[in-house]
Amino acid sequence: MGLRLRRCAHSNSSVGNNSQDAPSRFVFMPGAASRGSAVDEPEGGRTRMSGDSMLGEIEDVHRKLTELSRDYWLHYDLFAPQWWLLLAAFVIPWIVWWKVVDKTRLKDILLFGVSVGYLVFLLDHLGYEQNLWIYPHKLFRFLPELSEIDLGLLPIMHMLVFQYFPKWRSFLIAETIMGAVFAFVLEPISVWIGVYEMLHWQHFYSFPIYVAKSALVKGAVEGLSRIEFRSSASARSTANYRANRE
């Protein structure tokens, strides 16, 4: 759960005539988080919440945020046009992928796709927690991330590139084109239709991440495949040697 703090100015009467000259800092006060603000206290002040009190305040804010998110999803999100669009964006790509996937390489392609999906989901969660972006519409209420894209459309598109462009050069070219399409075409469309809102983020920040994460996962998967191949070859050689001795 991401919490944002805002500096609140005191009046001169609350801290004296020289309050503007005193350095200040943020401290939490009971009830401050639930009001969406923090208390600005002059340096040397002694008011501070204990760890248990702060944890209790966080739990209270989290409970209220959960209730508010549930009510919003039930009354303004569920079955809205954006909800149906997200449902289609999650289901249809998987159906298409199953029809076109190379099932002779299914294990490697799935390993690549699951790894990319996990990495995308993790990065999305980190960005959400840091208030870089939010999602006004979601398919699943209990997931703050746009999971229908993180676990559907994005990894499927990466898996198709991995399948059809096995060589590194063609793979990087295809991923660069796909990253540009997602960053500069699909992301603005997502903002326009209201399923994605950028708070402290720009579209061109996303572009290198699309390419880098897929290249990282491809290198890892191919490295694991080489290790598996060498281990299998060594095991076969050992088995043949023992069979010949017998």
FIDO-655788 format. One record per residue: residue in one letter; x, y, z of N, C-alpha, C, O in turn. Coordinates in steps of 0.1 Angstrom, whole numbers, padded with zeros to 4 digits, always signed. Layout:
! FIDO-655788
AXYZXYZXYZXYZ;...
! end
This chain:
! FIDO-655788
M+0008-0012+0000+0000+0000+0000+0009+0012+0000+0017+0014+0009;G+0007+0021-0010+0015+0033-0010+0008+0044-0003-0004+0047-0005;L+0016+0052+0005+0010+0063+0012+0018+0075+0008+0030+0075+0007;R+0011+0086+0005+0017+0099+0001+0016+0109+0012+0005+0110+0018;L+0026+0117+0014+0026+0127+0025+0026+0141+0018+0032+0143+0008;R+0019+0150+0025+0020+0164+0020+0024+0172+0032+0019+0170+0043;R+0032+0182+0030+0036+0191+0040+0025+0201+0044+0019+0207+0035;C+0022+0202+0057+0011+0211+0061+0017+0222+0069+0025+0220+0078;A+0014+0235+0065+0019+0246+0072+0011+0250+0085-0001+0249+0085;H+0019+0253+0095+0012+0258+0107+0010+0273+0106+0018+0280+0099;S+0001+0278+0114+0000+0292+0115+0010+0297+0125+0015+0290+0133;N+0013+0310+0124+0023+0316+0133+0019+0315+0147+0028+0314+0156;S+0007+0315+0150+0002+0314+0164+0005+0301+0170+0006+0300+0183;S+0006+0291+0162+0008+0277+0168+0022+0275+0172+0025+0266+0181;V+0032+0282+0166+0046+0279+0169+0054+0291+0173+0066+0291+0175;G+0047+0303+0173+0054+0315+0177+0057+0323+0165+0055+0319+0154;N+0062+0335+0167+0065+0344+0157+0076+0340+0148+0077+0345+0136;N+0086+0332+0153+0097+0329+0145+0096+0315+0139+0106+0308+0136;S+0084+0310+0137+0082+0297+0132+0087+0295+0118+0091+0284+0114;Q+0087+0306+0110+0092+0305+0096+0107+0303+0095+0112+0297+0085;D+0114+0307+0106+0128+0305+0106+0133+0292+0111+0144+0288+0109;A+0124+0284+0117+0128+0272+0123+0128+0261+0113+0118+0260+0105;P+0138+0252+0112+0138+0241+0103+0127+0231+0107+0122+0231+0119;S+0122+0224+0097+0110+0216+0100+0112+0202+0094+0122+0200+0086;R+0104+0192+0099+0105+0179+0094+0091+0173+0094+0082+0178+0101;F+0089+0162+0088+0076+0155+0088+0076+0145+0099+0085+0137+0101;V+0065+0144+0107+0063+0134+0117+0048+0129+0116+0040+0137+0111;F+0046+0117+0119+0032+0112+0119+0025+0115+0132+0031+0114+0143;M+0013+0119+0131+0004+0120+0143-0008+0111+0142-0012+0108+0130;P-0013+0107+0153-0025+0098+0152-0036+0105+0143-0040+0116+0146;G-0041+0097+0134-0051+0102+0125-0046+0110+0113-0054+0113+0104;A-0033+0113+0112-0028+0121+0101-0029+0113+0088-0033+0119+0078;A-0026+0100+0088-0026+0093+0076-0040+0092+0071-0043+0092+0059;S-0050+0090+0080-0064+0089+0075-0069+0102+0069-0079+0101+0062;R-0063+0113+0073-0067+0126+0067-0059+0128+0054-0061+0139+0047;G-0049+0119+0050-0042+0121+0038-0031+0132+0040-0027+0138+0030;S-0026+0135+0052-0016+0146+0054-0007+0141+0065-0009+0132+0072;A+0004+0149+0066+0014+0147+0077+0015+0160+0085+0012+0170+0080;V+0020+0159+0097+0021+0170+0106+0035+0176+0104+0045+0168+0105;D+0037+0189+0102+0050+0196+0100+0053+0201+0114+0046+0210+0119;E+0064+0196+0120+0068+0200+0133+0081+0207+0133+0090+0202+0127;P+0083+0218+0141+0097+0224+0142+0107+0215+0147+0104+0206+0155;E+0120+0217+0143+0130+0208+0148+0131+0210+0163+0130+0221+0169;G+0133+0199+0170+0134+0199+0185+0121+0195+0192+0120+0194+0204;G+0110+0194+0184+0097+0190+0189+0098+0175+0194+0106+0168+0189;R+0089+0172+0203+0091+0158+0209+0079+0149+0206+0079+0137+0210;T+0069+0154+0198+0058+0145+0195+0062+0135+0184+0066+0139+0173;R+0061+0123+0187+0064+0112+0177+0056+0100+0181+0054+0096+0193;M+0051+0093+0171+0043+0081+0173+0053+0069+0176+0064+0069+0171;S+0048+0060+0185+0056+0048+0187+0054+0039+0175+0045+0041+0167;G+0062+0028+0175+0061+0019+0164+0048+0012+0163+0042+0010+0153;D+0043+0008+0175+0030+0001+0176+0019+0011+0171+0009+0006+0164;S+0019+0023+0175+0009+0033+0171+0009+0035+0156-0001+0036+0150;M+0021+0036+0151+0023+0038+0136+0017+0026+0129+0011+0028+0119;L+0021+0014+0134+0016+0002+0127+0000+0002+0128-0006-0002+0118;G-0005+0005+0139-0020+0006+0140-0026+0016+0131-0036+0013+0125;E-0019+0027+0129-0024+0037+0119-0024+0032+0105-0033+0034+0097;I-0013+0025+0102-0012+0019+0088-0022+0009+0086-0029+0008+0075;E-0025+0000+0096-0036-0010+0095-0049-0003+0093-0057-0008+0085;D-0052+0008+0100-0065+0015+0098-0066+0021+0085-0077+0020+0078;V-0055+0027+0079-0056+0033+0066-0058+0022+0056-0065+0024+0046;H-0051+0011+0058-0051+0000+0048-0066-0006+0048-0071-0009+0037;R-0072-0007+0059-0086-0012+0060-0095-0003+0053-0104-0007+0045;K-0094+0010+0055-0103+0020+0049-0100+0020+0033-0110+0021+0026;L-0087+0019+0029-0084+0019+0015-0090+0006+0008-0095+0007-0003;T-0089-0005+0015-0095-0017+0010-0110-0016+0008-0115-0020-0002;E-0117-0011+0018-0131-0009+0017-0135+0001+0006-0144-0001-0002;L-0127+0012+0005-0130+0022-0006-0128+0016-0020-0136+0018-0029;S-0117+0008-0021-0114+0002-0034-0124-0008-0038-0128-0009-0049;R-0129-0016-0028-0140-0026-0031-0153-0019-0035-0159-0023-0045;D-0157-0008-0028-0169-0001-0032-0167+0005-0046-0177+0005-0054;Y-0156+0011-0049-0154+0017-0062-0155+0007-0073-0161+0009-0083;W-0148-0005-0071-0148-0015-0081-0162-0021-0083-0166-0023-0095;L-0169-0023-0073-0183-0029-0074-0193-0019-0081-0201-0023-0089;H-0191-0006-0078-0201+0003-0083-0197+0011-0096-0206+0015-0103;Y-0184+0012-0098-0180+0021-0109-0171+0013-0119-0168+0018-0130;D-0166+0001-0116-0157-0006-0124-0162-0018-0130-0162-0020-0142;L-0168-0027-0122-0173-0040-0126-0183-0038-0137-0193-0031-0135;F-0181-0045-0148-0190-0045-0160-0190-0031-0167-0199-0029-0176;A-0181-0022-0164-0180-0010-0172-0174-0014-0185-0168-0024-0187;P-0175-0005-0196-0169-0008-0209-0154-0011-0208-0149-0020-0215;Q-0147-0004-0199-0132-0007-0197-0130-0021-0191-0120-0028-0194;W-0139-0025-0182-0138-0039-0176-0139-0049-0187-0132-0059-0187;W-0149-0048-0196-0151-0058-0207-0139-0058-0216-0135-0068-0221;L-0133-0046-0219-0121-0045-0227-0110-0052-0221-0102-0059-0228;L-0108-0050-0208-0097-0057-0201-0099-0072-0201-0089-0080-0202;L-0111-0077-0199-0114-0091-0200-0110-0097-0213-0104-0107-0214;A-0114-0090-0224-0110-0095-0238-0095-0094-0240-0090-0104-0246;A-0088-0084-0234-0074-0083-0236-0067-0094-0228-0055-0097-0231;F-0074-0100-0218-0068-0111-0210-0071-0125-0217-0062-0133-0217;V-0083-0127-0221-0087-0140-0226-0083-0143-0240-0077-0153-0243;I-0086-0134-0249-0083-0136-0264-0069-0139-0267-0066-0148-0275;P-0059-0131-0262-0045-0135-0265-0041-0149-0261-0033-0155-0268;W-0046-0154-0250-0042-0168-0246-0048-0178-0256-0042-0188-0259;I-0060-0175-0261-0067-0184-0271-0059-0184-0284-0056-0195-0289;V-0055-0173-0288-0047-0171-0301-0033-0178-0299-0029-0185-0308;W-0027-0175-0287-0014-0181-0285-0014-0196-0285-0005-0202-0291;W-0024-0202-0279-0025-0217-0279-0026-0223-0293-0022-0234-0295;K-0032-0216-0302-0034-0220-0315-0021-0219-0324-0019-0227-0333;V-0013-0210-0321-0001-0207-0329+0012-0211-0322+0023-0211-0329;V+0012-0215-0310+0025-0218-0303+0031-0230-0309+0024-0240-0312;D+0044-0230-0310+0052-0242-0314+0052-0252-0302+0060-0250-0293;K+0044-0262-0303+0043-0271-0291+0055-0281-0290+0057-0287-0280;T+0064-0281-0300+0076-0289-0299+0086-0281-0290+0096-0287-0285;R+0084-0268-0288+0093-0260-0279+0085-0255-0268+0088-0244-0262;L+0074-0261-0264+0064-0256-0255+0071-0253-0241+0068-0243-0235;K+0080-0262-0237+0086-0260-0223+0094-0248-0223+0093-0240-0214;D+0103-0246-0233+0112-0234-0233+0103-0221-0235+0106-0211-0228;I+0093-0221-0243+0085-0209-0246+0077-0206-0233+0076-0194-0230;L+0072-0216-0227+0064-0213-0214+0073-0208-0203+0070-0199-0196;L+0085-0214-0202+0095-0209-0192+0098-0194-0195+0099-0186-0185;F+0100-0191-0207+0103-0177-0211+0091-0168-0207+0093-0157-0202;G+0079-0172-0211+0067-0164-0209+0064-0162-0194+0061-0151-0190;V+0065-0173-0186+0062-0172-0172+0072-0163-0165+0069-0155-0157;S+0085-0164-0169+0095-0155-0164+0093-0141-0167+0095-0132-0159;V+0090-0138-0180+0087-0124-0184+0075-0119-0176+0075-0108-0171;G+0064-0127-0175+0052-0123-0168+0055-0120-0154+0050-0110-0148;Y+0063-0128-0147+0066-0125-0133+0074-0112-0132+0072-0104-0123;L+0084-0110-0141+0092-0098-0140+0083-0085-0143+0085-0075-0136;V+0074-0086-0153+0065-0075-0156+0056-0072-0144+0055-0061-0140;F+0051-0083-0138+0042-0081-0126+0050-0074-0115+0044-0066-0108;L+0062-0079-0112+0070-0073-0102+0073-0058-0104+0072-0050-0095;L+0077-0055-0116+0080-0041-0120+0068-0032-0119+0068-0021-0114;D+0057-0038-0123+0044-0030-0122+0040-0028-0108+0036-0017-0104;H+0042-0038-0099+0039-0036-0085+0048-0025-0079+0044-0017-0071;L+0061-0025-0082+0071-0015-0077+0067-0001-0081+0067+0008-0073;G+0063+0000-0094+0059+0013-0098+0046+0018-0092+0045+0030-0089;Y+0037+0009-0090+0024+0012-0083+0027+0017-0069+0021+0026-0064;E+0035+0009-0062+0038+0012-0048+0046+0026-0046+0044+0033-0036;Q+0053+0030-0057+0061+0042-0056+0052+0054-0062+0058+0065-0064;N+0039+0051-0065+0030+0062-0070+0035+0067-0083+0034+0079-0086;L+0041+0059-0092+0045+0063-0105+0033+0062-0114+0032+0070-0124;W+0023+0053-0112+0011+0052-0120+0000+0045-0112+0003+0039-0102;I-0012+0046-0117-0023+0039-0111-0032+0034-0122-0030+0038-0133;Y-0041+0025-0118-0050+0019-0128-0065+0022-0123-0070+0015-0114;P-0072+0032-0130-0085+0035-0126-0095+0023-0128-0105+0022-0121;H-0092+0014-0137-0101+0003-0140-0092-0010-0140-0081-0010-0145;K-0098-0020-0133-0091-0033-0132-0101-0044-0134-0112-0043-0131;L-0095-0055-0139-0104-0067-0141-0106-0074-0128-0117-0079-0125;F-0095-0075-0119-0096-0081-0106-0094-0071-0095-0084-0064-0095;R-0103-0070-0086-0103-0059-0076-0091-0061-0066-0085-0051-0062;F-0088-0074-0063-0078-0077-0053-0064-0075-0057-0055-0077-0049;L-0061-0072-0070-0048-0070-0075-0046-0055-0079-0053-0051-0088;P-0037-0048-0073-0036-0034-0077-0029-0032-0091-0032-0022-0097;E-0022-0042-0095-0015-0041-0108-0025-0044-0119-0036-0050-0117;L-0022-0040-0131-0030-0044-0143-0027-0058-0147-0020-0060-0157;S-0031-0068-0139-0027-0082-0141-0031-0088-0154-0025-0097-0159;E-0042-0083-0159-0047-0089-0172-0038-0085-0183-0037-0093-0193;I-0030-0075-0182-0020-0071-0192-0006-0078-0188+0001-0083-0196;D-0003-0077-0175+0010-0082-0170+0011-0097-0172+0021-0103-0175;L-0001-0104-0170-0001-0119-0171-0008-0124-0184-0010-0136-0185;G-0011-0115-0193-0018-0119-0205-0012-0114-0217-0003-0120-0223;L-0016-0102-0222-0011-0097-0234+0004-0095-0235+0010-0099-0245;L+0010-0089-0225+0025-0087-0226+0033-0099-0227+0041-0100-0236;P+0032-0109-0218+0040-0121-0219+0037-0129-0232+0046-0135-0237;I+0025-0129-0236+0021-0136-0249+0028-0130-0261+0034-0137-0269;M+0028-0116-0261+0035-0110-0272+0050-0113-0272+0057-0115-0282;H+0056-0113-0260+0070-0116-0258+0073-0131-0262+0083-0134-0268;M+0064-0140-0259+0066-0154-0262+0065-0156-0277+0073-0164-0283;L+0057-0148-0284+0056-0149-0299+0069-0144-0305+0074-0150-0315;V+0074-0134-0300+0087-0129-0305+0098-0139-0302+0106-0142-0311;F+0098-0145-0291+0108-0155-0287+0107-0168-0296+0117-0174-0300;Q+0095-0171-0300+0092-0183-0309+0097-0180-0323+0104-0188-0329;Y+0093-0169-0328+0095-0166-0343+0108-0160-0346+0112-0159-0358;F+0115-0155-0336+0128-0148-0338+0138-0154-0329+0142-0147-0319;P+0143-0166-0331+0152-0173-0322+0166-0167-0322+0173-0167-0311;K+0171-0161-0333+0184-0155-0333+0184-0142-0326+0174-0134-0326;W+0195-0139-0319+0196-0127-0311+0194-0114-0319+0186-0105-0314;R+0199-0113-0330+0198-0100-0338+0184-0098-0342+0178-0087-0339;S+0177-0108-0348+0163-0106-0351+0154-0104-0339+0144-0097-0339;F+0158-0111-0328+0150-0110-0316+0150-0096-0311+0140-0090-0307;L+0162-0090-0310+0163-0076-0305+0156-0066-0314+0150-0057-0309;I+0157-0068-0327+0150-0059-0336+0135-0060-0334+0128-0050-0333;A+0130-0072-0333+0116-0074-0331+0111-0069-0317+0100-0062-0316;E+0119-0071-0307+0116-0065-0294+0116-0050-0294+0108-0044-0287;T+0126-0044-0301+0126-0030-0302+0114-0024-0308+0108-0014-0304;I+0110-0030-0319+0097-0026-0326+0085-0027-0317+0077-0018-0315;M+0084-0039-0310+0073-0042-0301+0073-0032-0289+0063-0027-0285;G+0085-0029-0284+0086-0020-0273+0082-0006-0277+0075+0001-0269;A+0085-0002-0289+0081+0011-0294+0066+0012-0295+0060+0022-0292;V+0060+0001-0300+0045+0001-0302+0038+0002-0289+0029+0009-0287;F+0043-0006-0279+0037-0006-0266+0039+0008-0259+0029+0013-0253;A+0051+0013-0259+0054+0025-0252+0047+0038-0258+0042+0046-0251;F+0047+0038-0271+0043+0051-0278+0030+0050-0285+0025+0060-0290;V+0024+0038-0286+0011+0037-0292+0001+0031-0282-0010+0038-0279;L+0003+0019-0276-0007+0013-0267-0008+0020-0254-0019+0021-0248;E+0003+0024-0248+0002+0032-0235-0006+0044-0237-0014+0047-0228;P-0003+0053-0247-0012+0065-0248-0027+0061-0250-0036+0068-0245;I-0029+0050-0258-0043+0046-0260-0049+0042-0246-0061+0045-0243;S-0041+0035-0238-0046+0031-0225-0049+0043-0216-0059+0043-0208;V-0041+0053-0217-0044+0066-0210-0057+0072-0215-0065+0077-0207;W-0058+0072-0228-0070+0079-0234-0083+0072-0230-0093+0079-0228;I-0083+0058-0230-0096+0051-0226-0098+0050-0211-0108+0045-0207;G-0088+0054-0203-0090+0055-0189-0086+0043-0181-0090+0042-0169;V-0078+0034-0186-0074+0022-0178-0060+0024-0172-0056+0016-0165;Y-0053+0035-0176-0040+0037-0171-0038+0052-0169-0042+0060-0178;E-0032+0056-0158-0030+0070-0155-0015+0071-0150-0012+0065-0139;M-0007+0079-0156+0006+0082-0152+0007+0093-0142+0002+0104-0145;L+0014+0091-0131+0015+0101-0121+0029+0108-0121+0030+0120-0122;H+0039+0100-0121+0053+0104-0122+0061+0096-0132+0071+0090-0128;W+0056+0095-0143+0061+0086-0153+0059+0092-0167+0050+0100-0169;Q+0068+0088-0177+0067+0092-0191+0067+0080-0200+0073+0069-0196;H+0061+0081-0211+0061+0069-0220+0075+0065-0224+0077+0053-0226;F+0084+0074-0227+0097+0070-0231+0105+0063-0220+0115+0057-0224;Y+0101+0064-0208+0108+0056-0197+0105+0041-0199+0114+0033-0196;S+0093+0038-0204+0089+0024-0206+0097+0017-0217+0099+0005-0216;F+0100+0025-0228+0106+0018-0240+0118+0010-0237+0117-0002-0241;P+0129+0014-0231+0140+0005-0229+0137-0006-0219+0143-0017-0220;I+0127-0005-0210+0124-0016-0201+0118-0027-0209+0121-0039-0205;Y+0109-0024-0218+0103-0035-0226+0114-0044-0233+0113-0056-0233;V+0124-0038-0238+0135-0045-0245+0144-0052-0235+0147-0064-0237;A+0148-0045-0225+0158-0050-0215+0153-0062-0208+0160-0072-0206;K+0140-0062-0204+0135-0073-0196+0134-0086-0204+0137-0097-0199;S+0130-0085-0217+0129-0097-0225+0143-0102-0229+0145-0114-0229;A+0152-0093-0231+0166-0098-0234+0172-0105-0222+0179-0115-0223;L+0170-0099-0210+0175-0106-0198+0169-0120-0196+0176-0129-0193;V+0156-0121-0198+0150-0134-0196+0154-0144-0207+0156-0156-0204;K+0156-0139-0220+0160-0148-0230+0174-0153-0227+0177-0165-0229;G+0183-0145-0223+0196-0149-0219+0196-0159-0208+0204-0169-0208;A+0188-0157-0198+0187-0167-0187+0181-0180-0191+0186-0191-0188;V+0171-0180-0200+0164-0192-0204+0174-0200-0213+0176-0212-0212;E+0181-0193-0222+0191-0200-0231+0202-0206-0223+0208-0216-0226;G+0207-0198-0212+0217-0203-0204+0213-0216-0196+0221-0225-0195;L+0201-0216-0191+0196-0228-0185+0195-0240-0195+0197-0251-0191;S+0191-0237-0207+0190-0248-0217+0203-0254-0220+0204-0266-0222;R+0214-0245-0221+0227-0251-0223+0232-0259-0212+0238-0270-0214;I+0229-0255-0199+0233-0263-0188+0226-0276-0188+0232-0287-0185;E+0213-0276-0191+0205-0288-0192+0210-0298-0203+0211-0310-0201;F+0214-0292-0214+0219-0300-0225+0233-0307-0222+0235-0318-0224;R+0241-0299-0216+0254-0304-0212+0253-0315-0201+0259-0325-0201;S+0244-0313-0192+0241-0323-0181+0235-0336-0187+0239-0347-0183;S+0226-0334-0197+0220-0346-0203+0231-0354-0211+0231-0366-0211;A+0239-0346-0218+0250-0353-0226+0260-0360-0217+0264-0371-0220;S+0263-0354-0206+0272-0360-0197+0266-0373-0191+0273-0383-0189;A+0253-0372-0187+0246-0384-0182+0246-0395-0192+0247-0407-0188;R+0243-0392-0205+0243-0402-0215+0256-0408-0217+0257-0421-0219;S+0267-0400-0217+0280-0406-0219+0284-0415-0207+0290-0425-0209;T+0280-0411-0195+0283-0420-0184+0276-0433-0184+0281-0443-0181;A+0263-0432-0189+0255-0444-0190+0260-0453-0201+0261-0466-0199;N+0265-0448-0212+0270-0456-0223+0284-0462-0219+0286-0474-0222;Y+0292-0455-0211+0304-0460-0206+0302-0472-0197+0309-0482-0198;R+0293-0471-0188+0290-0482-0179+0284-0494-0186+0287-0505-0183;A+0276-0491-0196+0270-0502-0204+0280-0510-0212+0280-0522-0213;N+0290-0502-0217+0301-0509-0225+0310-0517-0216+0315-0528-0220;R+0312-0513-0204+0321-0520-0195+0314-0533-0190+0321-0543-0188;E+0301-0532-0189+0294-0544-0185+0293-0554-0197+0288-0565-0195;
! end
